[in-house]
């Protein structure tokens, strides 16, 4: 049982690390972010 819990913990930790690497912090006034927001708004209006 203890081995199983250790294994589950290990998987959770690996997933969390991968998620942290994938999330790139963008600031709200970043031109790319503004472009994406405008693109999304245009799609909504259609």
mmCIF file as Biopython writes it, N, C-alpha, C and O atoms, coordinates in Angstrom:
data_model
#
loop_
_atom_site.group_PDB
_atom_site.id
_atom_site.type_symbol
_atom_site.label_atom_id
_atom_site.label_alt_id
_atom_site.label_comp_id
_atom_site.label_asym_id
_atom_site.label_entity_id
_atom_site.label_seq_id
_atom_site.pdbx_PDB_ins_code
_atom_site.Cartn_x
_atom_site.Cartn_y
_atom_site.Cartn_z
_atom_site.occupancy
_atom_site.B_iso_or_equiv
_atom_site.auth_seq_id
_atom_site.auth_asym_id
_atom_site.pdbx_PDB_model_num
ATOM 1   N N  . UNK A ? 1  ? 0.834   -1.209 0.000   1.0 0.0 1  A 1 
ATOM 2   C CA . UNK A ? 1  ? 0.000   0.000  0.000   1.0 0.0 1  A 1 
ATOM 3   C C  . UNK A ? 1  ? 0.867   1.257  0.000   1.0 0.0 1  A 1 
ATOM 4   O O  . UNK A ? 1  ? 0.611   2.211  -0.735  1.0 0.0 1  A 1 
ATOM 5   N N  . UNK A ? 2  ? 1.903   1.232  0.847   1.0 0.0 2  A 1 
ATOM 6   C CA . UNK A ? 2  ? 2.776   2.400  0.936   1.0 0.0 2  A 1 
ATOM 7   C C  . UNK A ? 2  ? 3.479   2.644  -0.401  1.0 0.0 2  A 1 
ATOM 8   O O  . UNK A ? 2  ? 3.668   3.788  -0.816  1.0 0.0 2  A 1 
ATOM 9   N N  . UNK A ? 3  ? 3.862   1.550  -1.068  1.0 0.0 3  A 1 
ATOM 10  C CA . UNK A ? 3  ? 4.518   1.661  -2.373  1.0 0.0 3  A 1 
ATOM 11  C C  . UNK A ? 3  ? 3.573   2.294  -3.384  1.0 0.0 3  A 1 
ATOM 12  O O  . UNK A ? 3  ? 3.977   3.140  -4.182  1.0 0.0 3  A 1 
ATOM 13  N N  . UNK A ? 4  ? 2.310   1.877  -3.344  1.0 0.0 4  A 1 
ATOM 14  C CA . UNK A ? 4  ? 1.306   2.421  -4.257  1.0 0.0 4  A 1 
ATOM 15  C C  . UNK A ? 4  ? 1.143   3.927  -4.047  1.0 0.0 4  A 1 
ATOM 16  O O  . UNK A ? 4  ? 1.105   4.689  -5.013  1.0 0.0 4  A 1 
ATOM 17  N N  . UNK A ? 5  ? 1.047   4.355  -2.782  1.0 0.0 5  A 1 
ATOM 18  C CA . UNK A ? 5  ? 0.889   5.780  -2.478  1.0 0.0 5  A 1 
ATOM 19  C C  . UNK A ? 5  ? 2.116   6.572  -2.926  1.0 0.0 5  A 1 
ATOM 20  O O  . UNK A ? 5  ? 1.985   7.691  -3.422  1.0 0.0 5  A 1 
ATOM 21  N N  . UNK A ? 6  ? 3.291   6.002  -2.755  1.0 0.0 6  A 1 
ATOM 22  C CA . UNK A ? 6  ? 4.514   6.670  -3.197  1.0 0.0 6  A 1 
ATOM 23  C C  . UNK A ? 6  ? 4.489   6.832  -4.711  1.0 0.0 6  A 1 
ATOM 24  O O  . UNK A ? 6  ? 4.894   7.870  -5.236  1.0 0.0 6  A 1 
ATOM 25  N N  . UNK A ? 7  ? 4.015   5.811  -5.409  1.0 0.0 7  A 1 
ATOM 26  C CA . UNK A ? 7  ? 3.917   5.845  -6.867  1.0 0.0 7  A 1 
ATOM 27  C C  . UNK A ? 7  ? 2.937   6.935  -7.313  1.0 0.0 7  A 1 
ATOM 28  O O  . UNK A ? 7  ? 3.229   7.693  -8.238  1.0 0.0 7  A 1 
ATOM 29  N N  . UNK A ? 8  ? 1.780   7.013  -6.658  1.0 0.0 8  A 1 
ATOM 30  C CA . UNK A ? 8  ? 0.779   8.032  -6.984  1.0 0.0 8  A 1 
ATOM 31  C C  . UNK A ? 8  ? 1.353   9.428  -6.746  1.0 0.0 8  A 1 
ATOM 32  O O  . UNK A ? 8  ? 1.160   10.329 -7.563  1.0 0.0 8  A 1 
ATOM 33  N N  . UNK A ? 9  ? 2.053   9.605  -5.636  1.0 0.0 9  A 1 
ATOM 34  C CA . UNK A ? 9  ? 2.702   10.891 -5.331  1.0 0.0 9  A 1 
ATOM 35  C C  . UNK A ? 9  ? 3.687   11.283 -6.419  1.0 0.0 9  A 1 
ATOM 36  O O  . UNK A ? 9  ? 3.735   12.436 -6.848  1.0 0.0 9  A 1 
ATOM 37  N N  . UNK A ? 10 ? 4.475   10.304 -6.858  1.0 0.0 10 A 1 
ATOM 38  C CA . UNK A ? 10 ? 5.481   10.543 -7.888  1.0 0.0 10 A 1 
ATOM 39  C C  . UNK A ? 10 ? 4.820   11.013 -9.183  1.0 0.0 10 A 1 
ATOM 40  O O  . UNK A ? 10 ? 5.284   11.956 -9.823  1.0 0.0 10 A 1 
ATOM 41  N N  . UNK A ? 11 ? 3.719   10.333 -9.563  1.0 0.0 11 A 1 
ATOM 42  C CA . UNK A ? 11 ? 2.997   10.717 -10.784 1.0 0.0 11 A 1 
ATOM 43  C C  . UNK A ? 11 ? 2.450   12.131 -10.659 1.0 0.0 11 A 1 
ATOM 44  O O  . UNK A ? 11 ? 2.575   12.929 -11.588 1.0 0.0 11 A 1 
ATOM 45  N N  . UNK A ? 12 ? 1.848   12.445 -9.526  1.0 0.0 12 A 1 
ATOM 46  C CA . UNK A ? 12 ? 1.297   13.791 -9.301  1.0 0.0 12 A 1 
ATOM 47  C C  . UNK A ? 12 ? 2.373   14.853 -9.420  1.0 0.0 12 A 1 
ATOM 48  O O  . UNK A ? 12 ? 2.171   15.893 -10.046 1.0 0.0 12 A 1 
ATOM 49  N N  . UNK A ? 13 ? 3.523   14.579 -8.809  1.0 0.0 13 A 1 
ATOM 50  C CA . UNK A ? 13 ? 4.620   15.544 -8.839  1.0 0.0 13 A 1 
ATOM 51  C C  . UNK A ? 13 ? 5.093   15.780 -10.275 1.0 0.0 13 A 1 
ATOM 52  O O  . UNK A ? 13 ? 5.335   16.918 -10.676 1.0 0.0 13 A 1 
ATOM 53  N N  . UNK A ? 14 ? 5.221   14.693 -11.046 1.0 0.0 14 A 1 
ATOM 54  C CA . UNK A ? 14 ? 5.666   14.830 -12.442 1.0 0.0 14 A 1 
ATOM 55  C C  . UNK A ? 14 ? 4.665   15.634 -13.254 1.0 0.0 14 A 1 
ATOM 56  O O  . UNK A ? 14 ? 5.054   16.484 -14.054 1.0 0.0 14 A 1 
ATOM 57  N N  . UNK A ? 15 ? 3.373   15.371 -13.055 1.0 0.0 15 A 1 
ATOM 58  C CA . UNK A ? 15 ? 2.335   16.111 -13.775 1.0 0.0 15 A 1 
ATOM 59  C C  . UNK A ? 15 ? 2.394   17.587 -13.447 1.0 0.0 15 A 1 
ATOM 60  O O  . UNK A ? 15 ? 2.290   18.436 -14.332 1.0 0.0 15 A 1 
ATOM 61  N N  . UNK A ? 16 ? 2.563   17.891 -12.160 1.0 0.0 16 A 1 
ATOM 62  C CA . UNK A ? 16 ? 2.599   19.283 -11.727 1.0 0.0 16 A 1 
ATOM 63  C C  . UNK A ? 16 ? 3.801   20.003 -12.333 1.0 0.0 16 A 1 
ATOM 64  O O  . UNK A ? 16 ? 3.682   21.143 -12.784 1.0 0.0 16 A 1 
ATOM 65  N N  . UNK A ? 17 ? 4.955   19.343 -12.345 1.0 0.0 17 A 1 
ATOM 66  C CA . UNK A ? 17 ? 6.155   19.956 -12.932 1.0 0.0 17 A 1 
ATOM 67  C C  . UNK A ? 17 ? 5.932   20.240 -14.407 1.0 0.0 17 A 1 
ATOM 68  O O  . UNK A ? 17 ? 6.303   21.305 -14.901 1.0 0.0 17 A 1 
ATOM 69  N N  . UNK A ? 18 ? 5.324   19.285 -15.119 1.0 0.0 18 A 1 
ATOM 70  C CA . UNK A ? 18 ? 5.077   19.471 -16.541 1.0 0.0 18 A 1 
ATOM 71  C C  . UNK A ? 18 ? 4.120   20.640 -16.764 1.0 0.0 18 A 1 
ATOM 72  O O  . UNK A ? 18 ? 4.311   21.442 -17.678 1.0 0.0 18 A 1 
ATOM 73  N N  . UNK A ? 19 ? 3.091   20.730 -15.924 1.0 0.0 19 A 1 
ATOM 74  C CA . UNK A ? 19 ? 2.118   21.814 -16.049 1.0 0.0 19 A 1 
ATOM 75  C C  . UNK A ? 19 ? 2.795   23.165 -15.811 1.0 0.0 19 A 1 
ATOM 76  O O  . UNK A ? 19 ? 2.522   24.134 -16.520 1.0 0.0 19 A 1 
ATOM 77  N N  . UNK A ? 20 ? 3.670   23.226 -14.821 1.0 0.0 20 A 1 
ATOM 78  C CA . UNK A ? 20 ? 4.374   24.482 -14.515 1.0 0.0 20 A 1 
ATOM 79  C C  . UNK A ? 20 ? 5.269   24.906 -15.671 1.0 0.0 20 A 1 
ATOM 80  O O  . UNK A ? 20 ? 5.404   26.096 -15.953 1.0 0.0 20 A 1 
ATOM 81  N N  . UNK A ? 21 ? 5.884   23.926 -16.344 1.0 0.0 21 A 1 
ATOM 82  C CA . UNK A ? 21 ? 6.744   24.250 -17.478 1.0 0.0 21 A 1 
ATOM 83  C C  . UNK A ? 21 ? 5.917   24.745 -18.656 1.0 0.0 21 A 1 
ATOM 84  O O  . UNK A ? 21 ? 6.352   25.629 -19.395 1.0 0.0 21 A 1 
ATOM 85  N N  . UNK A ? 22 ? 4.707   24.170 -18.837 1.0 0.0 22 A 1 
ATOM 86  C CA . UNK A ? 22 ? 3.881   24.521 -19.985 1.0 0.0 22 A 1 
ATOM 87  C C  . UNK A ? 22 ? 3.235   25.894 -19.855 1.0 0.0 22 A 1 
ATOM 88  O O  . UNK A ? 22 ? 3.004   26.569 -20.858 1.0 0.0 22 A 1 
ATOM 89  N N  . UNK A ? 23 ? 2.942   26.309 -18.624 1.0 0.0 23 A 1 
ATOM 90  C CA . UNK A ? 23 ? 2.280   27.601 -18.471 1.0 0.0 23 A 1 
ATOM 91  C C  . UNK A ? 23 ? 3.303   28.712 -18.530 1.0 0.0 23 A 1 
ATOM 92  O O  . UNK A ? 23 ? 4.148   28.847 -17.645 1.0 0.0 23 A 1 
ATOM 93  N N  . UNK A ? 24 ? 3.219   29.494 -19.570 1.0 0.0 24 A 1 
ATOM 94  C CA . UNK A ? 24 ? 4.128   30.626 -19.750 1.0 0.0 24 A 1 
ATOM 95  C C  . UNK A ? 24 ? 3.379   31.858 -19.267 1.0 0.0 24 A 1 
ATOM 96  O O  . UNK A ? 24 ? 2.220   32.074 -19.623 1.0 0.0 24 A 1 
ATOM 97  N N  . UNK A ? 25 ? 4.033   32.638 -18.477 1.0 0.0 25 A 1 
ATOM 98  C CA . UNK A ? 25 ? 3.366   33.825 -17.936 1.0 0.0 25 A 1 
ATOM 99  C C  . UNK A ? 25 ? 3.360   34.953 -18.967 1.0 0.0 25 A 1 
ATOM 100 O O  . UNK A ? 25 ? 4.411   35.408 -19.417 1.0 0.0 25 A 1 
ATOM 101 N N  . UNK A ? 26 ? 2.163   35.390 -19.327 1.0 0.0 26 A 1 
ATOM 102 C CA . UNK A ? 26 ? 2.040   36.533 -20.228 1.0 0.0 26 A 1 
ATOM 103 C C  . UNK A ? 26 ? 1.479   37.699 -19.427 1.0 0.0 26 A 1 
ATOM 104 O O  . UNK A ? 26 ? 0.582   37.520 -18.603 1.0 0.0 26 A 1 
ATOM 105 N N  . UNK A ? 27 ? 2.004   38.884 -19.670 1.0 0.0 27 A 1 
ATOM 106 C CA . UNK A ? 27 ? 1.411   40.037 -19.014 1.0 0.0 27 A 1 
ATOM 107 C C  . UNK A ? 27 ? 0.231   40.493 -19.862 1.0 0.0 27 A 1 
ATOM 108 O O  . UNK A ? 27 ? 0.213   40.270 -21.073 1.0 0.0 27 A 1 
ATOM 109 N N  . UNK A ? 28 ? -0.745  41.124 -19.240 1.0 0.0 28 A 1 
ATOM 110 C CA . UNK A ? 28 ? -1.981  41.482 -19.921 1.0 0.0 28 A 1 
ATOM 111 C C  . UNK A ? 28 ? -1.766  42.515 -21.016 1.0 0.0 28 A 1 
ATOM 112 O O  . UNK A ? 28 ? -2.557  42.588 -21.957 1.0 0.0 28 A 1 
ATOM 113 N N  . UNK A ? 29 ? -0.703  43.321 -20.910 1.0 0.0 29 A 1 
ATOM 114 C CA . UNK A ? 29 ? -0.472  44.340 -21.934 1.0 0.0 29 A 1 
ATOM 115 C C  . UNK A ? 29 ? 0.514   43.884 -23.006 1.0 0.0 29 A 1 
ATOM 116 O O  . UNK A ? 29 ? 0.956   44.680 -23.834 1.0 0.0 29 A 1 
ATOM 117 N N  . UNK A ? 30 ? 0.853   42.599 -22.985 1.0 0.0 30 A 1 
ATOM 118 C CA . UNK A ? 30 ? 1.690   42.017 -24.017 1.0 0.0 30 A 1 
ATOM 119 C C  . UNK A ? 30 ? 0.959   42.113 -25.361 1.0 0.0 30 A 1 
ATOM 120 O O  . UNK A ? 30 ? -0.198  41.703 -25.451 1.0 0.0 30 A 1 
ATOM 121 N N  . UNK A ? 31 ? 1.603   42.641 -26.401 1.0 0.0 31 A 1 
ATOM 122 C CA . UNK A ? 31 ? 0.932   42.801 -27.700 1.0 0.0 31 A 1 
ATOM 123 C C  . UNK A ? 31 ? 0.340   41.507 -28.243 1.0 0.0 31 A 1 
ATOM 124 O O  . UNK A ? 31 ? -0.722  41.520 -28.866 1.0 0.0 31 A 1 
ATOM 125 N N  . UNK A ? 32 ? 1.028   40.382 -28.007 1.0 0.0 32 A 1 
ATOM 126 C CA . UNK A ? 32 ? 0.508   39.098 -28.485 1.0 0.0 32 A 1 
ATOM 127 C C  . UNK A ? 32 ? -0.816  38.764 -27.810 1.0 0.0 32 A 1 
ATOM 128 O O  . UNK A ? 32 ? -1.753  38.293 -28.455 1.0 0.0 32 A 1 
ATOM 129 N N  . UNK A ? 33 ? -0.882  39.015 -26.500 1.0 0.0 33 A 1 
ATOM 130 C CA . UNK A ? 33 ? -2.105  38.730 -25.746 1.0 0.0 33 A 1 
ATOM 131 C C  . UNK A ? 33 ? -3.237  39.613 -26.261 1.0 0.0 33 A 1 
ATOM 132 O O  . UNK A ? 33 ? -4.355  39.140 -26.461 1.0 0.0 33 A 1 
ATOM 133 N N  . UNK A ? 34 ? -2.948  40.890 -26.475 1.0 0.0 34 A 1 
ATOM 134 C CA . UNK A ? 34 ? -3.976  41.807 -26.985 1.0 0.0 34 A 1 
ATOM 135 C C  . UNK A ? 34 ? -4.485  41.332 -28.346 1.0 0.0 34 A 1 
ATOM 136 O O  . UNK A ? 34 ? -5.686  41.382 -28.610 1.0 0.0 34 A 1 
ATOM 137 N N  . UNK A ? 35 ? -3.584  40.876 -29.203 1.0 0.0 35 A 1 
ATOM 138 C CA . UNK A ? 35 ? -3.977  40.355 -30.513 1.0 0.0 35 A 1 
ATOM 139 C C  . UNK A ? 35 ? -4.906  39.159 -30.361 1.0 0.0 35 A 1 
ATOM 140 O O  . UNK A ? 35 ? -5.916  39.055 -31.058 1.0 0.0 35 A 1 
ATOM 141 N N  . UNK A ? 36 ? -4.563  38.264 -29.455 1.0 0.0 36 A 1 
ATOM 142 C CA . UNK A ? 36 ? -5.382  37.065 -29.252 1.0 0.0 36 A 1 
ATOM 143 C C  . UNK A ? 36 ? -6.775  37.440 -28.764 1.0 0.0 36 A 1 
ATOM 144 O O  . UNK A ? 36 ? -7.767  36.853 -29.198 1.0 0.0 36 A 1 
ATOM 145 N N  . UNK A ? 37 ? -6.852  38.415 -27.864 1.0 0.0 37 A 1 
ATOM 146 C CA . UNK A ? 37 ? -8.136  38.857 -27.327 1.0 0.0 37 A 1 
ATOM 147 C C  . UNK A ? 37 ? -8.983  39.456 -28.451 1.0 0.0 37 A 1 
ATOM 148 O O  . UNK A ? 37 ? -10.174 39.166 -28.567 1.0 0.0 37 A 1 
ATOM 149 N N  . UNK A ? 38 ? -8.352  40.295 -29.276 1.0 0.0 38 A 1 
ATOM 150 C CA . UNK A ? 38 ? -9.085  40.909 -30.396 1.0 0.0 38 A 1 
ATOM 151 C C  . UNK A ? 38 ? -9.582  39.845 -31.360 1.0 0.0 38 A 1 
ATOM 152 O O  . UNK A ? 38 ? -10.718 39.913 -31.827 1.0 0.0 38 A 1 
ATOM 153 N N  . UNK A ? 39 ? -8.738  38.859 -31.662 1.0 0.0 39 A 1 
ATOM 154 C CA . UNK A ? 39 ? -9.114  37.785 -32.566 1.0 0.0 39 A 1 
ATOM 155 C C  . UNK A ? 39 ? -10.317 37.025 -32.001 1.0 0.0 39 A 1 
ATOM 156 O O  . UNK A ? 39 ? -11.259 36.705 -32.726 1.0 0.0 39 A 1 
ATOM 157 N N  . UNK A ? 40 ? -10.272 36.745 -30.707 1.0 0.0 40 A 1 
ATOM 158 C CA . UNK A ? 40 ? -11.337 36.004 -30.041 1.0 0.0 40 A 1 
ATOM 159 C C  . UNK A ? 40 ? -12.655 36.806 -30.090 1.0 0.0 40 A 1 
ATOM 160 O O  . UNK A ? 40 ? -13.722 36.251 -30.351 1.0 0.0 40 A 1 
ATOM 161 N N  . UNK A ? 41 ? -12.553 38.114 -29.835 1.0 0.0 41 A 1 
ATOM 162 C CA . UNK A ? 41 ? -13.752 38.961 -29.866 1.0 0.0 41 A 1 
ATOM 163 C C  . UNK A ? 41 ? -14.367 38.996 -31.263 1.0 0.0 41 A 1 
ATOM 164 O O  . UNK A ? 41 ? -15.589 38.978 -31.411 1.0 0.0 41 A 1 
ATOM 165 N N  . UNK A ? 42 ? -13.504 39.048 -32.297 1.0 0.0 42 A 1 
ATOM 166 C CA . UNK A ? 42 ? -14.009 39.040 -33.674 1.0 0.0 42 A 1 
ATOM 167 C C  . UNK A ? 42 ? -14.750 37.739 -33.962 1.0 0.0 42 A 1 
ATOM 168 O O  . UNK A ? 42 ? -15.798 37.743 -34.608 1.0 0.0 42 A 1 
ATOM 169 N N  . UNK A ? 43 ? -14.192 36.614 -33.473 1.0 0.0 43 A 1 
ATOM 170 C CA . UNK A ? 43 ? -14.844 35.327 -33.678 1.0 0.0 43 A 1 
ATOM 171 C C  . UNK A ? 43 ? -16.195 35.263 -32.994 1.0 0.0 43 A 1 
ATOM 172 O O  . UNK A ? 43 ? -17.142 34.678 -33.519 1.0 0.0 43 A 1 
ATOM 173 N N  . UNK A ? 44 ? -16.278 35.871 -31.815 1.0 0.0 44 A 1 
ATOM 174 C CA . UNK A ? 44 ? -17.555 35.867 -31.078 1.0 0.0 44 A 1 
ATOM 175 C C  . UNK A ? 44 ? -18.637 36.660 -31.802 1.0 0.0 44 A 1 
ATOM 176 O O  . UNK A ? 44 ? -19.812 36.297 -31.758 1.0 0.0 44 A 1 
ATOM 177 N N  . UNK A ? 45 ? -18.247 37.731 -32.461 1.0 0.0 45 A 1 
ATOM 178 C CA . UNK A ? 45 ? -19.223 38.603 -33.131 1.0 0.0 45 A 1 
ATOM 179 C C  . UNK A ? 45 ? -19.818 37.948 -34.369 1.0 0.0 45 A 1 
ATOM 180 O O  . UNK A ? 45 ? -20.908 38.329 -34.797 1.0 0.0 45 A 1 
ATOM 181 N N  . UNK A ? 46 ? -19.135 36.983 -34.950 1.0 0.0 46 A 1 
ATOM 182 C CA . UNK A ? 46 ? -19.632 36.336 -36.158 1.0 0.0 46 A 1 
ATOM 183 C C  . UNK A ? 46 ? -20.902 35.555 -35.907 1.0 0.0 46 A 1 
ATOM 184 O O  . UNK A ? 46 ? -21.448 34.950 -36.830 1.0 0.0 46 A 1 
#
